[in-house]
Amino acid sequence: MTRDEFRAQWARERARREMALGSIRAHLAEQPSPRSVRAAARRWCTQITALAEDVITARKNQEYE
């Protein structure tokens, strides 16, 4: 991978991350109270962790095929 390709990939990954975090921040900002913000944040964390586990499992299954 060339330096320019690496920079382009990094920029795409950063933009995708910023969009995702911006969406999460907007959702949290819509919550009516600090307690509901914390609860929503915990749900996001749980869902993101579950997604990561799904990706790990899928990759492991691909290795064995």
Backbone torsions as a table, in degrees:
resi	resn	phi	psi	omega
1	MET	NA	130.7	179.8
2	THR	-79.3	166.8	179.4
3	ARG	-60.0	-42.2	179.3
4	ASP	-65.4	-39.8	177.7
5	GLU	-65.0	-41.1	178.1
6	PHE	-62.1	-45.4	178.6
7	ARG	-62.9	-40.0	178.8
8	ALA	-65.3	-43.2	177.7
9	GLN	-62.3	-44.8	179.1
10	TRP	-59.7	-42.7	-179.9
11	ALA	-64.6	-40.8	177.7
12	ARG	-64.1	-43.9	-179.9
13	GLU	-64.2	-41.4	179.2
14	ARG	-64.7	-43.4	179.4
15	ALA	-62.8	-42.7	179.0
16	ARG	-63.5	-42.3	178.7
17	ARG	-63.7	-43.5	179.5
18	GLU	-64.3	-38.7	177.6
19	MET	-64.8	-44.4	-179.4
20	ALA	-64.2	-46.7	179.6
21	LEU	-65.4	-35.0	176.7
22	GLY	-63.1	-39.6	177.7
23	SER	-65.9	-42.5	178.5
24	ILE	-64.3	-44.5	178.9
25	ARG	-59.7	-42.6	179.0
26	ALA	-62.0	-42.7	178.5
27	HIS	-62.9	-44.1	179.3
28	LEU	-64.0	-38.4	-179.0
29	ALA	-66.2	-23.1	179.3
30	GLU	-77.9	-12.5	-176.2
31	GLN	-71.1	143.8	-172.2
32	PRO	-79.6	-15.5	-177.1
33	SER	-148.9	160.6	176.4
34	PRO	-56.6	-37.8	180.0
35	ARG	-63.0	-43.4	179.9
36	SER	-71.5	-29.1	174.3
37	VAL	-63.0	-46.8	179.4
38	ARG	-62.7	-41.2	179.1
39	ALA	-64.3	-43.4	178.5
40	ALA	-64.3	-39.7	178.5
41	ALA	-63.2	-41.0	177.7
42	ARG	-62.8	-40.0	178.3
43	ARG	-63.7	-42.8	177.6
44	TRP	-58.5	-47.2	-179.6
45	CYS	-59.0	-44.7	179.9
46	THR	-62.7	-43.4	-179.0
47	GLN	-68.0	-39.2	179.1
48	ILE	-66.2	-42.0	177.7
49	THR	-62.7	-40.8	177.8
50	ALA	-63.7	-40.6	176.7
51	LEU	-60.9	-42.4	179.1
52	ALA	-61.4	-42.5	178.4
53	GLU	-63.1	-39.2	176.8
54	ASP	-61.5	-42.9	179.6
55	VAL	-64.9	-43.1	179.1
56	ILE	-61.0	-45.4	179.5
57	THR	-62.4	-43.3	179.2
58	ALA	-61.9	-41.6	179.1
59	ARG	-65.5	-41.3	178.4
60	LYS	-62.8	-40.0	179.3
61	ASN	-65.8	-35.0	177.1
62	GLN	-65.9	-35.0	-179.9
63	GLU	-63.7	-32.0	-175.6
64	TYR	-91.3	-3.3	179.8
65	GLU	-85.7	NA	NA
